[in-house]
Amino acid sequence: MALIPNTSGIIESQVFPGLWLDVSALVVGNMQQVLAVLDKGLTSVEHQAFTQQLNNS
């Protein structure tokens, strides 16, 4: 299944909420931007709910 970036060019995982990847930054090797977007995803409400669900399992 191909993942389609959102309007900001970010791929947001459907399986692992909070796993966000900046496609264009990844392609050009801008790891600072890749990590900044990933960090933003990992602090999202969706990721917090996902980790809480895992902790409750």
PQR file of N, CA, C, O and H, with PARSE charges and radii, in Angstrom:
ATOM      1  N   MET A   1       0.847  -1.173   0.000 -0.4000 1.5000
ATOM      2  CA  MET A   1       0.000   0.000   0.000 -0.0000 2.0000
ATOM      3  C   MET A   1       0.900   1.245   0.000  0.5500 1.7000
ATOM      4  O   MET A   1       1.757   1.406   0.869 -0.5500 1.4000
ATOM      5  N   ALA A   2       0.693   2.098  -0.964 -0.4000 1.5000
ATOM      6  CA  ALA A   2       1.453   3.339  -1.055 -0.0000 2.0000
ATOM      7  C   ALA A   2       0.884   4.366  -0.085  0.5500 1.7000
ATOM      8  O   ALA A   2      -0.330   4.489   0.073 -0.5500 1.4000
ATOM      9  H   ALA A   2      -0.004   1.968  -1.670  0.4000 1.0000
ATOM     10  N   LEU A   3       1.773   5.091   0.552 -0.4000 1.5000
ATOM     11  CA  LEU A   3       1.350   6.161   1.449 -0.0000 2.0000
ATOM     12  C   LEU A   3       1.469   7.483   0.708  0.5500 1.7000
ATOM     13  O   LEU A   3       2.458   7.740   0.022 -0.5500 1.4000
ATOM     14  H   LEU A   3       2.760   4.992   0.423  0.4000 1.0000
ATOM     15  N   ILE A   4       0.459   8.305   0.855 -0.4000 1.5000
ATOM     16  CA  ILE A   4       0.426   9.593   0.167 -0.0000 2.0000
ATOM     17  C   ILE A   4       0.667  10.696   1.187  0.5500 1.7000
ATOM     18  O   ILE A   4      -0.011  10.759   2.214 -0.5500 1.4000
ATOM     19  H   ILE A   4      -0.345   8.096   1.413  0.4000 1.0000
ATOM     20  N   PRO A   5       1.642  11.572   0.901 -0.5600 1.5000
ATOM     21  CA  PRO A   5       1.907  12.681   1.823  0.2800 2.0000
ATOM     22  C   PRO A   5       0.715  13.627   1.916  0.5500 1.7000
ATOM     23  O   PRO A   5      -0.058  13.768   0.969 -0.5500 1.4000
ATOM     24  N   ASN A   6       0.578  14.280   3.087 -0.4000 1.5000
ATOM     25  CA  ASN A   6      -0.482  15.280   3.252 -0.0000 2.0000
ATOM     26  C   ASN A   6      -0.094  16.556   2.518  0.5500 1.7000
ATOM     27  O   ASN A   6       0.924  16.581   1.826 -0.5500 1.4000
ATOM     28  H   ASN A   6       1.206  14.166   3.856  0.4000 1.0000
ATOM     29  N   THR A   7      -0.872  17.598   2.652 -0.4000 1.5000
ATOM     30  CA  THR A   7      -0.618  18.854   1.925 -0.0000 2.0000
ATOM     31  C   THR A   7       0.695  19.515   2.325  0.5500 1.7000
ATOM     32  O   THR A   7       1.204  20.366   1.595 -0.5500 1.4000
ATOM     33  H   THR A   7      -1.699  17.578   3.214  0.4000 1.0000
ATOM     34  N   SER A   8       1.246  19.139   3.467 -0.4000 1.5000
ATOM     35  CA  SER A   8       2.543  19.677   3.908 -0.0000 2.0000
ATOM     36  C   SER A   8       3.703  18.791   3.458  0.5500 1.7000
ATOM     37  O   SER A   8       4.859  19.086   3.760 -0.5500 1.4000
ATOM     38  H   SER A   8       0.833  18.448   4.060  0.4000 1.0000
ATOM     39  N   GLY A   9       3.405  17.713   2.740 -0.4000 1.5000
ATOM     40  CA  GLY A   9       4.448  16.813   2.271 -0.0000 2.0000
ATOM     41  C   GLY A   9       4.889  15.806   3.314  0.5500 1.7000
ATOM     42  O   GLY A   9       5.964  15.217   3.200 -0.5500 1.4000
ATOM     43  H   GLY A   9       2.466  17.473   2.494  0.4000 1.0000
ATOM     44  N   ILE A  10       4.064  15.607   4.330 -0.4000 1.5000
ATOM     45  CA  ILE A  10       4.392  14.709   5.429 -0.0000 2.0000
ATOM     46  C   ILE A  10       3.595  13.417   5.289  0.5500 1.7000
ATOM     47  O   ILE A  10       2.385  13.445   5.063 -0.5500 1.4000
ATOM     48  H   ILE A  10       3.191  16.085   4.422  0.4000 1.0000
ATOM     49  N   ILE A  11       4.279  12.293   5.423 -0.4000 1.5000
ATOM     50  CA  ILE A  11       3.599  11.001   5.492 -0.0000 2.0000
ATOM     51  C   ILE A  11       3.344  10.719   6.962  0.5500 1.7000
ATOM     52  O   ILE A  11       4.261  10.763   7.783 -0.5500 1.4000
ATOM     53  H   ILE A  11       5.262  12.270   5.606  0.4000 1.0000
ATOM     54  N   GLU A  12       2.088  10.429   7.287 -0.4000 1.5000
ATOM     55  CA  GLU A  12       1.695  10.096   8.656 -0.0000 2.0000
ATOM     56  C   GLU A  12       1.257   8.644   8.677  0.5500 1.7000
ATOM     57  O   GLU A  12       0.283   8.271   8.024 -0.5500 1.4000
ATOM     58  H   GLU A  12       1.344  10.393   6.620  0.4000 1.0000
ATOM     59  N   SER A  13       1.983   7.823   9.434 -0.4000 1.5000
ATOM     60  CA  SER A  13       1.679   6.400   9.503 -0.0000 2.0000
ATOM     61  C   SER A  13       0.278   6.155  10.042  0.5500 1.7000
ATOM     62  O   SER A  13      -0.154   6.792  11.003 -0.5500 1.4000
ATOM     63  H   SER A  13       2.774   8.127   9.965  0.4000 1.0000
ATOM     64  N   GLN A  14      -0.423   5.226   9.410 -0.4000 1.5000
ATOM     65  CA  GLN A  14      -1.745   4.819   9.869 -0.0000 2.0000
ATOM     66  C   GLN A  14      -1.627   3.746  10.946  0.5500 1.7000
ATOM     67  O   GLN A  14      -2.539   3.573  11.755 -0.5500 1.4000
ATOM     68  H   GLN A  14      -0.072   4.709   8.629  0.4000 1.0000
ATOM     69  N   VAL A  15      -0.505   3.024  10.959 -0.4000 1.5000
ATOM     70  CA  VAL A  15      -0.295   1.919  11.885 -0.0000 2.0000
ATOM     71  C   VAL A  15       0.334   2.396  13.189  0.5500 1.7000
ATOM     72  O   VAL A  15      -0.042   1.936  14.268 -0.5500 1.4000
ATOM     73  H   VAL A  15       0.236   3.164  10.302  0.4000 1.0000
ATOM     74  N   PHE A  16       1.287   3.315  13.094 -0.4000 1.5000
ATOM     75  CA  PHE A  16       1.995   3.838  14.260 -0.0000 2.0000
ATOM     76  C   PHE A  16       1.753   5.347  14.374  0.5500 1.7000
ATOM     77  O   PHE A  16       2.549   6.137  13.865 -0.5500 1.4000
ATOM     78  H   PHE A  16       1.593   3.689  12.218  0.4000 1.0000
ATOM     79  N   PRO A  17       0.663   5.755  15.036 -0.5600 1.5000
ATOM     80  CA  PRO A  17       0.363   7.180  15.170  0.2800 2.0000
ATOM     81  C   PRO A  17       1.554   7.948  15.755  0.5500 1.7000
ATOM     82  O   PRO A  17       2.147   7.543  16.754 -0.5500 1.4000
ATOM     83  N   GLY A  18       1.875   9.041  15.116 -0.4000 1.5000
ATOM     84  CA  GLY A  18       3.003   9.860  15.551 -0.0000 2.0000
ATOM     85  C   GLY A  18       4.255   9.635  14.730  0.5500 1.7000
ATOM     86  O   GLY A  18       5.214  10.398  14.844 -0.5500 1.4000
ATOM     87  H   GLY A  18       1.393   9.369  14.305  0.4000 1.0000
ATOM     88  N   LEU A  19       4.264   8.603  13.904 -0.4000 1.5000
ATOM     89  CA  LEU A  19       5.397   8.376  13.011 -0.0000 2.0000
ATOM     90  C   LEU A  19       5.169   9.225  11.767  0.5500 1.7000
ATOM     91  O   LEU A  19       4.441   8.840  10.852 -0.5500 1.4000
ATOM     92  H   LEU A  19       3.485   7.982  13.811  0.4000 1.0000
ATOM     93  N   TRP A  20       5.801  10.369  11.758 -0.4000 1.5000
ATOM     94  CA  TRP A  20       5.653  11.329  10.663 -0.0000 2.0000
ATOM     95  C   TRP A  20       6.991  11.471   9.951  0.5500 1.7000
ATOM     96  O   TRP A  20       8.031  11.603  10.597 -0.5500 1.4000
ATOM     97  H   TRP A  20       6.393  10.681  12.501  0.4000 1.0000
ATOM     98  N   LEU A  21       6.966  11.444   8.627 -0.4000 1.5000
ATOM     99  CA  LEU A  21       8.177  11.589   7.827 -0.0000 2.0000
ATOM    100  C   LEU A  21       7.991  12.667   6.771  0.5500 1.7000
ATOM    101  O   LEU A  21       7.019  12.659   6.016 -0.5500 1.4000
ATOM    102  H   LEU A  21       6.121  11.337   8.102  0.4000 1.0000
ATOM    103  N   ASP A  22       8.938  13.592   6.733 -0.4000 1.5000
ATOM    104  CA  ASP A  22       8.952  14.642   5.724 -0.0000 2.0000
ATOM    105  C   ASP A  22       9.647  14.070   4.493  0.5500 1.7000
ATOM    106  O   ASP A  22      10.870  13.927   4.470 -0.5500 1.4000
ATOM    107  H   ASP A  22       9.728  13.599   7.347  0.4000 1.0000
ATOM    108  N   VAL A  23       8.869  13.749   3.485 -0.4000 1.5000
ATOM    109  CA  VAL A  23       9.376  13.052   2.311 -0.0000 2.0000
ATOM    110  C   VAL A  23      10.445  13.864   1.594  0.5500 1.7000
ATOM    111  O   VAL A  23      11.520  13.336   1.310 -0.5500 1.4000
ATOM    112  H   VAL A  23       7.876  13.865   3.504  0.4000 1.0000
ATOM    113  N   SER A  24      10.186  15.113   1.299 -0.4000 1.5000
ATOM    114  CA  SER A  24      11.157  15.905   0.528 -0.0000 2.0000
ATOM    115  C   SER A  24      12.449  16.106   1.306  0.5500 1.7000
ATOM    116  O   SER A  24      13.529  16.079   0.716 -0.5500 1.4000
ATOM    117  H   SER A  24       9.313  15.542   1.530  0.4000 1.0000
ATOM    118  N   ALA A  25      12.366  16.307   2.614 -0.4000 1.5000
ATOM    119  CA  ALA A  25      13.575  16.453   3.426 -0.0000 2.0000
ATOM    120  C   ALA A  25      14.367  15.150   3.453  0.5500 1.7000
ATOM    121  O   ALA A  25      15.597  15.165   3.437 -0.5500 1.4000
ATOM    122  H   ALA A  25      11.489  16.329   3.094  0.4000 1.0000
ATOM    123  N   LEU A  26      13.667  14.036   3.495 -0.4000 1.5000
ATOM    124  CA  LEU A  26      14.320  12.734   3.495 -0.0000 2.0000
ATOM    125  C   LEU A  26      15.048  12.492   2.175  0.5500 1.7000
ATOM    126  O   LEU A  26      16.176  11.999   2.164 -0.5500 1.4000
ATOM    127  H   LEU A  26      12.668  14.023   3.508  0.4000 1.0000
ATOM    128  N   VAL A  27      14.409  12.834   1.079 -0.4000 1.5000
ATOM    129  CA  VAL A  27      14.989  12.618  -0.252 -0.0000 2.0000
ATOM    130  C   VAL A  27      16.264  13.434  -0.438  0.5500 1.7000
ATOM    131  O   VAL A  27      17.236  12.937  -1.007 -0.5500 1.4000
ATOM    132  H   VAL A  27      13.492  13.235   1.088  0.4000 1.0000
ATOM    133  N   VAL A  28      16.274  14.678   0.032 -0.4000 1.5000
ATOM    134  CA  VAL A  28      17.462  15.525  -0.166 -0.0000 2.0000
ATOM    135  C   VAL A  28      18.492  15.359   0.954  0.5500 1.7000
ATOM    136  O   VAL A  28      19.555  15.978   0.920 -0.5500 1.4000
ATOM    137  H   VAL A  28      15.484  15.082   0.494  0.4000 1.0000
ATOM    138  N   GLY A  29      18.176  14.525   1.942 -0.4000 1.5000
ATOM    139  CA  GLY A  29      19.133  14.260   3.009 -0.0000 2.0000
ATOM    140  C   GLY A  29      19.167  15.311   4.104  0.5500 1.7000
ATOM    141  O   GLY A  29      20.160  15.422   4.822 -0.5500 1.4000
ATOM    142  H   GLY A  29      17.312  14.022   1.970  0.4000 1.0000
ATOM    143  N   ASN A  30      18.087  16.090   4.244 -0.4000 1.5000
ATOM    144  CA  ASN A  30      18.018  17.107   5.293 -0.0000 2.0000
ATOM    145  C   ASN A  30      17.544  16.435   6.587  0.5500 1.7000
ATOM    146  O   ASN A  30      16.376  16.535   6.964 -0.5500 1.4000
ATOM    147  H   ASN A  30      17.280  16.000   3.661  0.4000 1.0000
ATOM    148  N   MET A  31      18.468  15.757   7.247 -0.4000 1.5000
ATOM    149  CA  MET A  31      18.103  14.968   8.419 -0.0000 2.0000
ATOM    150  C   MET A  31      17.646  15.843   9.584  0.5500 1.7000
ATOM    151  O   MET A  31      16.859  15.387  10.413 -0.5500 1.4000
ATOM    152  H   MET A  31      19.416  15.676   6.940  0.4000 1.0000
ATOM    153  N   GLN A  32      18.111  17.068   9.667 -0.4000 1.5000
ATOM    154  CA  GLN A  32      17.650  17.965  10.721 -0.0000 2.0000
ATOM    155  C   GLN A  32      16.141  18.186  10.596  0.5500 1.7000
ATOM    156  O   GLN A  32      15.424  18.154  11.595 -0.5500 1.4000
ATOM    157  H   GLN A  32      18.751  17.438   8.993  0.4000 1.0000
ATOM    158  N   GLN A  33      15.665  18.407   9.380 -0.4000 1.5000
ATOM    159  CA  GLN A  33      14.225  18.592   9.145 -0.0000 2.0000
ATOM    160  C   GLN A  33      13.468  17.282   9.359  0.5500 1.7000
ATOM    161  O   GLN A  33      12.387  17.281   9.948 -0.5500 1.4000
ATOM    162  H   GLN A  33      16.247  18.433   8.568  0.4000 1.0000
ATOM    163  N   VAL A  34      14.026  16.171   8.887 -0.4000 1.5000
ATOM    164  CA  VAL A  34      13.392  14.863   9.070 -0.0000 2.0000
ATOM    165  C   VAL A  34      13.171  14.608  10.559  0.5500 1.7000
ATOM    166  O   VAL A  34      12.083  14.205  10.970 -0.5500 1.4000
ATOM    167  H   VAL A  34      14.905  16.171   8.409  0.4000 1.0000
ATOM    168  N   LEU A  35      14.209  14.845  11.367 -0.4000 1.5000
ATOM    169  CA  LEU A  35      14.114  14.604  12.806 -0.0000 2.0000
ATOM    170  C   LEU A  35      13.180  15.595  13.495  0.5500 1.7000
ATOM    171  O   LEU A  35      12.508  15.235  14.461 -0.5500 1.4000
ATOM    172  H   LEU A  35      15.093  15.173  11.034  0.4000 1.0000
ATOM    173  N   ALA A  36      13.128  16.833  13.015 -0.4000 1.5000
ATOM    174  CA  ALA A  36      12.230  17.830  13.601 -0.0000 2.0000
ATOM    175  C   ALA A  36      10.768  17.421  13.387  0.5500 1.7000
ATOM    176  O   ALA A  36       9.948  17.539  14.297 -0.5500 1.4000
ATOM    177  H   ALA A  36      13.674  17.126  12.231  0.4000 1.0000
ATOM    178  N   VAL A  37      10.449  16.942  12.187 -0.4000 1.5000
ATOM    179  CA  VAL A  37       9.081  16.510  11.895 -0.0000 2.0000
ATOM    180  C   VAL A  37       8.756  15.243  12.686  0.5500 1.7000
ATOM    181  O   VAL A  37       7.656  15.112  13.223 -0.5500 1.4000
ATOM    182  H   VAL A  37      11.116  16.846  11.448  0.4000 1.0000
ATOM    183  N   LEU A  38       9.700  14.317  12.758 -0.4000 1.5000
ATOM    184  CA  LEU A  38       9.490  13.099  13.534 -0.0000 2.0000
ATOM    185  C   LEU A  38       9.233  13.441  15.000  0.5500 1.7000
ATOM    186  O   LEU A  38       8.335  12.877  15.625 -0.5500 1.4000
ATOM    187  H   LEU A  38      10.593  14.423  12.321  0.4000 1.0000
ATOM    188  N   ASP A  39      10.017  14.360  15.544 -0.4000 1.5000
ATOM    189  CA  ASP A  39       9.837  14.775  16.938 -0.0000 2.0000
ATOM    190  C   ASP A  39       8.458  15.399  17.150  0.5500 1.7000
ATOM    191  O   ASP A  39       7.810  15.154  18.168 -0.5500 1.4000
ATOM    192  H   ASP A  39      10.746  14.819  15.036  0.4000 1.0000
ATOM    193  N   LYS A  40       8.020  16.194  16.197 -0.4000 1.5000
ATOM    194  CA  LYS A  40       6.692  16.802  16.296 -0.0000 2.0000
ATOM    195  C   LYS A  40       5.612  15.721  16.330  0.5500 1.7000
ATOM    196  O   LYS A  40       4.652  15.819  17.094 -0.5500 1.4000
ATOM    197  H   LYS A  40       8.547  16.392  15.370  0.4000 1.0000
ATOM    198  N   GLY A  41       5.773  14.703  15.508 -0.4000 1.5000
ATOM    199  CA  GLY A  41       4.813  13.600  15.501 -0.0000 2.0000
ATOM    200  C   GLY A  41       4.822  12.833  16.808  0.5500 1.7000
ATOM    201  O   GLY A  41       3.773  12.414  17.297 -0.5500 1.4000
ATOM    202  H   GLY A  41       6.553  14.624  14.887  0.4000 1.0000
ATOM    203  N   LEU A  42       6.007  12.648  17.376 -0.4000 1.5000
ATOM    204  CA  LEU A  42       6.119  11.890  18.619 -0.0000 2.0000
ATOM    205  C   LEU A  42       5.574  12.647  19.822  0.5500 1.7000
ATOM    206  O   LEU A  42       5.341  12.054  20.875 -0.5500 1.4000
ATOM    207  H   LEU A  42       6.859  12.988  16.979  0.4000 1.0000
ATOM    208  N   THR A  43       5.370  13.942  19.674 -0.4000 1.5000
ATOM    209  CA  THR A  43       4.758  14.721  20.755 -0.0000 2.0000
ATOM    210  C   THR A  43       3.282  15.011  20.483  0.5500 1.7000
ATOM    211  O   THR A  43       2.642  15.751  21.230 -0.5500 1.4000
ATOM    212  H   THR A  43       5.559  14.424  18.819  0.4000 1.0000
ATOM    213  N   SER A  44       2.745  14.425  19.413 -0.4000 1.5000
ATOM    214  CA  SER A  44       1.345  14.666  19.056 -0.0000 2.0000
ATOM    215  C   SER A  44       0.401  13.942  20.019  0.5500 1.7000
ATOM    216  O   SER A  44       0.782  12.984  20.690 -0.5500 1.4000
ATOM    217  H   SER A  44       3.265  13.824  18.806  0.4000 1.0000
ATOM    218  N   VAL A  45      -0.821  14.423  20.064 -0.4000 1.5000
ATOM    219  CA  VAL A  45      -1.867  13.813  20.889 -0.0000 2.0000
ATOM    220  C   VAL A  45      -2.120  12.377  20.428  0.5500 1.7000
ATOM    221  O   VAL A  45      -2.350  11.487  21.247 -0.5500 1.4000
ATOM    222  H   VAL A  45      -1.130  15.201  19.519  0.4000 1.0000
ATOM    223  N   GLU A  46      -2.076  12.161  19.124 -0.4000 1.5000
ATOM    224  CA  GLU A  46      -2.315  10.822  18.583 -0.0000 2.0000
ATOM    225  C   GLU A  46      -1.273   9.827  19.081  0.5500 1.7000
ATOM    226  O   GLU A  46      -1.604   8.695  19.434 -0.5500 1.4000
ATOM    227  H   GLU A  46      -1.889  12.884  18.459  0.4000 1.0000
ATOM    228  N   HIS A  47      -0.015  10.255  19.106 -0.4000 1.5000
ATOM    229  CA  HIS A  47       1.048   9.358  19.574 -0.0000 2.0000
ATOM    230  C   HIS A  47       0.924   9.108  21.079  0.5500 1.7000
ATOM    231  O   HIS A  47       1.143   7.990  21.546 -0.5500 1.4000
ATOM    232  H   HIS A  47       0.254  11.174  18.819  0.4000 1.0000
ATOM    233  N   GLN A  48       0.579  10.132  21.819 -0.4000 1.5000
ATOM    234  CA  GLN A  48       0.405   9.959  23.267 -0.0000 2.0000
ATOM    235  C   GLN A  48      -0.706   8.959  23.553  0.5500 1.7000
ATOM    236  O   GLN A  48      -0.567   8.115  24.438 -0.5500 1.4000
ATOM    237  H   GLN A  48       0.401  11.040  21.440  0.4000 1.0000
ATOM    238  N   ALA A  49      -1.804   9.046  22.817 -0.4000 1.5000
ATOM    239  CA  ALA A  49      -2.906   8.094  23.006 -0.0000 2.0000
ATOM    240  C   ALA A  49      -2.476   6.688  22.610  0.5500 1.7000
ATOM    241  O   ALA A  49      -2.854   5.716  23.264 -0.5500 1.4000
ATOM    242  H   ALA A  49      -1.917   9.732  22.099  0.4000 1.0000
ATOM    243  N   PHE A  50      -1.697   6.574  21.558 -0.4000 1.5000
ATOM    244  CA  PHE A  50      -1.202   5.275  21.090 -0.0000 2.0000
ATOM    245  C   PHE A  50      -0.305   4.638  22.155  0.5500 1.7000
ATOM    246  O   PHE A  50      -0.472   3.463  22.484 -0.5500 1.4000
ATOM    247  H   PHE A  50      -1.390   7.363  21.027  0.4000 1.0000
ATOM    248  N   THR A  51       0.636   5.400  22.689 -0.4000 1.5000
ATOM    249  CA  THR A  51       1.533   4.829  23.706 -0.0000 2.0000
ATOM    250  C   THR A  51       0.776   4.492  24.980  0.5500 1.7000
ATOM    251  O   THR A  51       1.109   3.516  25.653 -0.5500 1.4000
ATOM    252  H   THR A  51       0.772   6.354  22.422  0.4000 1.0000
ATOM    253  N   GLN A  52      -0.227   5.273  25.320 -0.4000 1.5000
ATOM    254  CA  GLN A  52      -1.039   4.963  26.502 -0.0000 2.0000
ATOM    255  C   GLN A  52      -1.783   3.650  26.289  0.5500 1.7000
ATOM    256  O   GLN A  52      -1.888   2.829  27.201 -0.5500 1.4000
ATOM    257  H   GLN A  52      -0.497   6.066  24.774  0.4000 1.0000
ATOM    258  N   GLN A  53      -2.298   3.461  25.077 -0.4000 1.5000
ATOM    259  CA  GLN A  53      -2.994   2.219  24.758 -0.0000 2.0000
ATOM    260  C   GLN A  53      -2.039   1.035  24.864  0.5500 1.7000
ATOM    261  O   GLN A  53      -2.419  -0.022  25.369 -0.5500 1.4000
ATOM    262  H   GLN A  53      -2.213   4.128  24.337  0.4000 1.0000
ATOM    263  N   LEU A  54      -0.822   1.198  24.402 -0.4000 1.5000
ATOM    264  CA  LEU A  54       0.171   0.124  24.502 -0.0000 2.0000
ATOM    265  C   LEU A  54       0.503  -0.172  25.958  0.5500 1.7000
ATOM    266  O   LEU A  54       0.641  -1.335  26.338 -0.5500 1.4000
ATOM    267  H   LEU A  54      -0.513   2.057  23.992  0.4000 1.0000
ATOM    268  N   ASN A  55       0.633   0.864  26.773 -0.4000 1.5000
ATOM    269  CA  ASN A  55       0.949   0.685  28.186 -0.0000 2.0000
ATOM    270  C   ASN A  55      -0.181  -0.016  28.936  0.5500 1.7000
ATOM    271  O   ASN A  55       0.067  -0.719  29.916 -0.5500 1.4000
ATOM    272  H   ASN A  55       0.522   1.809  26.465  0.4000 1.0000
ATOM    273  N   ASN A  56      -1.408   0.171  28.485 -0.4000 1.5000
ATOM    274  CA  ASN A  56      -2.556  -0.443  29.134 -0.0000 2.0000
ATOM    275  C   ASN A  56      -2.776  -1.901  28.711  0.5500 1.7000
ATOM    276  O   ASN A  56      -3.569  -2.622  29.317 -0.5500 1.4000
ATOM    277  H   ASN A  56      -1.609   0.742  27.690  0.4000 1.0000
ATOM    278  N   SER A  57      -2.064  -2.316  27.670 -0.4000 1.5000
ATOM    279  CA  SER A  57      -2.234  -3.694  27.166 -0.0000 2.0000
ATOM    280  C   SER A  57      -1.493  -4.687  28.017  0.5500 1.7000
ATOM    281  O   SER A  57      -1.527  -5.885  27.739 -0.5500 1.4000
ATOM    282  H   SER A  57      -1.420  -1.730  27.178  0.4000 1.0000
TER
END
